[in-house]
């Protein structure tokens, strides 16, 4: 009798678990018609003298690139010059207004000579690119049509890790493909992507899904599928979507002005580690540590100094250094906002007028030949800077690190670093630096302000008593 009861229980549990799985059919039926297939054509140039297609495995991420842009054509005449050809690519998008405005990725339509949109009812339209924004990878395009089905926006801030989400798009050109998964993480920062707190999912997203919508179970768009992490060019369980509030803000700016404006305050920042938090007297690692301030910039005029930790900006908490570029970038240039900083173990309030972010690049300084080494303690080989080096680096003081061993190397110091300050006290010479360091008790963590290349950063250094 017990055996039959146990067998019935084993059958019952899987059925119950199966019954709790989500059903996406209604979501797809209602929202699917608002998802479109995007194909682009671009005139490119090919050199007939280019070598034939390398012998690459089909799973190699460069195989598709060489196959498309360096086809093996033995009939080409080597004496001919570069030839033009039509390169085509595929992507996805979704309709955000009945008048034909469509949201997609910037990399889907950027540089295209022709953009074509295909709806689920098989109608096809040529689209006009209203505007693109590389920094967030968002683009707004429009087709000449009316009465179109549209998506509903959700609140990505309400998303929870582990929540079910659905993607609809055209992976590898297969139109209206539906895949599902869960939210793996929120607020992800990717290299060179400071303005987007990406939603990470394990939804199967592949080339061609780019620009397509990410839905929650309520049928609301919460993100725009943008990037994948892959070693093969295909799905590997790491997909990243732009939160829809970020994407929609960009789309509205593109629609009204044709461009996107962002705020800036003129600071270079770094994360606050546990060691640095202890050194600055912060109760916990939080905020964005300012390691340099642009002279004459908004932050400088507001009274922000190197060594300050920005805790709040315009009433919004800055929990980590990754938060600051997003909140500042999202602030309208010209706005005067409150900023809270941590200085000398005390919170202070300042007012800063936000400027507009441009695409100017900071020129990186180059170091000259080092002077003969005049000091060696704490695992550091130290020498004075020449006048030429100080002029090149635009610094008044500082000393050069000729070598880093032991505790110095473990702390992350490198040969060629220029030490500018210790706990925000300027370093004028090697002798003065050694005196400063010698005044701290063993085990004390100090914050060294270091210039490395064209950037400055704080490095926590523990006094080991072997100075």
N, C-alpha and C positions, 0 to 999 in steps of 0.2 A: 504493500500500500504506500509506504514512504517513498519507494522508488518511483511510482507513478506521480506522486505529488511533486517530487524533485524535478522530474522531467517536465511537468506542466509549468513549474516555476521558471525553468530555464527558457522555455518557449515564450512565456509571458513577458519577461524582462526585455528581450530584444524588441518585441513588438511595441512595448511601451516607449522604449527609446526611439524607435523609428517614428512613432506617432508624434513625437515632439520636434522632429526635424522641420525646418521652415518650408513653406510652399511658396515658390517664387512665381507661379504661373500668372496670378492676377496682376502682380507688379509688372511683369513683362508685357502682358496684354495691354495694360493701360499706358505704360511709359515707353515701350519699345518704339512706337511710331514717331516719337520725337527725337530718336537717335538717327543720325545720318552717316552715310559713307562719304568720305572726302578723298578725291584723287587729284593730284597736281601734276603739272607738266612744266619742266624747266629746261631751257636750252643750256647745254654744257659743252665743253670742248674736250676732245680726246686727241692725244698725241699718237699718230700711227707708229712712231718709233718706240713706243712703250713696249716693254717686254711682255711675253705671253703670260697667261694666267698661271700664277705659281701653283705648285702642287700642295694644296691645302686640304685638310680634312673638312668635310661638309659641316662639322660642328664647330669649326674654328670661327670666331666672331668676325674675322676679316674675309672669310670665304665669300659671303654675299656681296661685300663691298667690291672685291676684285671681279666677281662674276658680272656685276652690273656695270661697273665703270671702266673695266679693263678687259673687255671680251677678247677672246682669242680669235683673231680673224686673219688667217694666213694669206688671204687674197689682197690685203692692203699693200699699196705701193710704198715702200720705205722712203721714196723720194718726195712724197707728198707732205705738206705741212699739216698743222693741227686741223681737225675736222669738228664741226658742230654736230651734236646729236641730241635727241630728246630724252631726258631722264624723267622717269615717272616714279611717284611714290604714293603711298596710301595712308590714310589715317581715319579718324572718327571725329564726330562732333555731336552737339545736341542743340535743339532749337530752344531759345530762351524768350522769344516773343513771336506772336502770331504774324508779325509783319516781315519775318524772315531773318531776324538776327540769330546767328549761330555762334556758339562758344567752342573753341578748340585750342590746341597747343600752337604756340608760335612756331615751333620747329616743323610743324606739319605743313604750313603754308609759306614760311619765310623763303624769299627768293624765287617763288613760283611765278611763271609767266601766265599760267592759267590754272584756275581752281574750279573744279567741278564737284557738285554736291548731288548725291543720289538719295532719294527718300525711300522709305519702305514700300510705298505704293508704286515704285519704279519710275516715278517722275525724276527728271534730271535737270539741273540748272547750273549756269555759270555763276560763280560767286565773286563778289567784290570784297577785297580785304580792307576793312575799315581801319584796322591798326593792329600792331603787334607789340608785345613787351617781352624782350629777351630775359630780363631779370627774373620774371616769374614764369616765363614760358606760356604766356596766355595770348590768344589772338581772338579778335572779333571779326567775323565775316558776315556778309549779307547776300541773300538771294532775292530775286524779284518775284515774290509770291505773297499770298495773304491767306488768312484763315487756317494757319498751320497749327498742328498739335504742339504743345509746349510742355516742358518739364516743370515740376514744382521744386523750389529750393528748401533745403532743410538747414538745421543749425549744426555745423560740424563740432561746435563746442560741447554739444550734448552727447556726442559719440563716446562710447565706452570701449576700452580695449577688451576684445573678445566678442564684440557685437558682430552679427552677421551683416555683410554688405554684398552688393551685386554689381558687376560691371557688364555693360553692353557695348559692343564695338565691332570692329572688323579686323581681327587678328589675321595677318597674312592674306588679307583680302576677302576673308570669309565673312560676309555681311551679317549683321545682327546676331552675332554670337554672344551667348549669355554664359557668364562664369560667376561663381560665388565663392566666398571665403569669409574670413573674419578680420577685424581690425587688429593688427599686430602691435601697433604702437602709435602714439600721437606726438606731434611737435618735433618730428625728426628734422635735423639739419643735415644737409648734404654739402659736400665740398662746392665752394663758389655759389652757394644758394642761401644767402643770408636773409632773404626777405620772405621765405616761404616755410611755414611750420608744417612739413609734409605729414600726411596720413599714411602710415605704412600698413599694408595689408598682405595677406597671402593669396589674394585673388589671382587667378591665372590671367596675367596681362602679358601680351606679346606684341611684337612690332605690328602696327596697324590698329592697336587699341588706343594709341596715343590720341588724346583729345576727347575721348569718350567719357561718359558720366559714370560716377560711382554712386549707387543708390543705397539708402538704408532700407529697412524692411517696411517702412511706411510709404515707400515709393518716392521719397524725396532725394534730390541730388545733394550729396554732401561733399563731393570732390570731383576733380577733373583728373583722370588717369594720365600721368605725365612721364614717369620714368620707371625703368626696371633695373634691378641689379642682376647681371648675368655674365657668365664666363663663356657661354656658347651662343649668345644672341637670342636665346629662347627663355621661357619661364623657368625660374629657379626658386620661387616662393617668396621673393622680395619685390614688392610693387609699391610705388609711391604716387600719391594723388595730392593735387593742390586743393586745399580747403575751398569750398565754394564761396565762402564770404570773401576770401582774398581774391579769387578769380572774378567774382562779380564786381567788386570794387574797381578792379583794373578794367573790366569790360565797360563799365559806366563812364570811366574817364576817357577811354578810347572812343566811345560813342559820342560824347559831348564835345571833346576837344581834339581828338585824334592823337593824343599823346598822354603819357603818364608822368606825373610830378611826384617827387618824394622829398621828404625832409632830411636834413643833415644838421649835426651840431659841431662837427669838426673834432672828433676824438678818435684815438686808436685804443681799443679795449682788448682785454683778455679775460679768461675765466678766473674765478676766485676758487682756489683749491682749499682743502682743509688746512694745509700748512699756512697759506697766505691769510686765511681768515683768522687763524690764531695770531699771526704776526700783526695784523691790523686791529685785533681786539673785537672782531665780529663774533656774535654768538653762534653763527653757523655759516657755512659757505653759501653765499648768495650775492646777487648783484653782478655788475660788470665793472671790472677794475680798469681804471683809466691809466694807461701807461705813457701816453703823450697827448698833448693838446695843441691843436693848430693855432699858431700865433695869430691873433686878430680875428679868430673864428668865433662863432656863436657861443661855444662853451667857454672860451677864453674870456670873452666879454662878460659872461655871466658869473665868472669867478671860479670856474671848475679848474682844478689843478691835477697834475700827474700824481697818482697815489690815491686819489679819491675813488670811492666805490659808489657807483650809481645804484641806488636801491629802488627808486620809483621815478617814473617819467609820466607827466601829465595825469597823475592819479593812478597810473597802472603799475603794479609791482613788476620789478625786474628780477625774476627769480634766478636767472642765469645770464651770462654774457650773450647768449644766442637770442634772448628776448629783445635786447636794446635796438639792434638794427631794424627789427620788424616794427616796433612801436614808433621809433623815430621816423622811419621811412613812411609809415602810414599817417604821419602828421602833416597837415597842410603847411607848406612853406609860408613864412610870415606870421605864423601863430606864436603867441607868447604863452609858454606853458611853465608849470611848476616842475622842478626837478629836486629830488631828495638825494643827498650824498652822505657818505660816511667818511669823516675826516677826524683824525686824532681821537678815535674811540667815541665820537659823538655824531649824531645825525644832524644835518643842516639842510635848510630849504633855500633854494635859489630859484631865480626866474631866467629862462633862456628863450631867446627869439630864434625860431627854427629857420634855417636857410634852405635853399633848394639844392638837391643833390645833382651833380653833373657827372659826366663820364671821364673827368680828368684823372690821370693816373699820377701817383706820387713817384717822383724820381728816386731811385734807390742810390744811397751814397756808397762810395767805394773807399775802402781803407787803403792806406799807403803802407810803406815798409815800416815794420815796428822798430822802435828804439831798443837799444840794448836793455836786457832785463835788469830791473833794479830792485825787485822784491819777489819773494817766493814763500808764501805761507798759505795755510788752509787748502793745500793742493792746487794753488793758483800761482802761475808764473806771470808776473805783472811788470809793466813798463809804462813810462809816461807817453802821452800822445804828443806828436809834433804839432806845431802851429798849422802846418798844411793839412794834417789830418783833422784837427779841430775845425778848421775852416770848411773842409769838405763835408764833415758831419754836422756842421752848424751847431756846435756845442762849445760852451765856455770852459767846462771842466771835463772830468772823466779820465779813466785810465784804461790801458789796453791789456787784455788777457792773452798772453802769449802761449800758455799751456794750461790744461785743466786735467788734474788727476785726482784720485781718491775721492774725498768728499765733494770737491768741486765738480768732477765729472758725474758723480752720482746725482748731484742736484740738477744737472742738465746744462751746466755752463760749457761753452765751447771756445776753442781757440779762435781769436778774432773778435770775440765779444768786447764791447766797451762798457765798463761799469760806470754808471752815471751817479747813482745814489744808493745809500744804505738807509732803509726805513725813512725815505724821503729827505734825508740829509745829503746835500750835494757832496760829491767826491771831487776834491781839487787836485790831489796828488796821491802817489802810492803810499808815501809816509803817513799822510792823513788818513787814508783808507785803512791801513793796518792798525792805526791807533783807534779808529772807530770800532773795528772788528774786535780788537783786544779788550774793549771795554764791556763786552757782553759776556754773561756767564755761560758756562758749558751747558749745552742742551737747548739754548735759546734759539728760536727761529727768527731770522731777520729776512726782510724783503729787499733783494738787490734789483735795482732798476738797471736793465741792460739794453744797450743798443745793438741790434743784430741786423746787418744789412741795412735796409731802409726803414725797419720797424723797431719799436721799443717794447719791452715786456718785463714784467716782474718775475723773478725767480726766487722761490723760498729756499733759504740756505740755513742748515742747522750747524751751529757752532759746535765742533766736536772736541774742543779742548786740546787739539794737536797743532794749534797755530804756532 
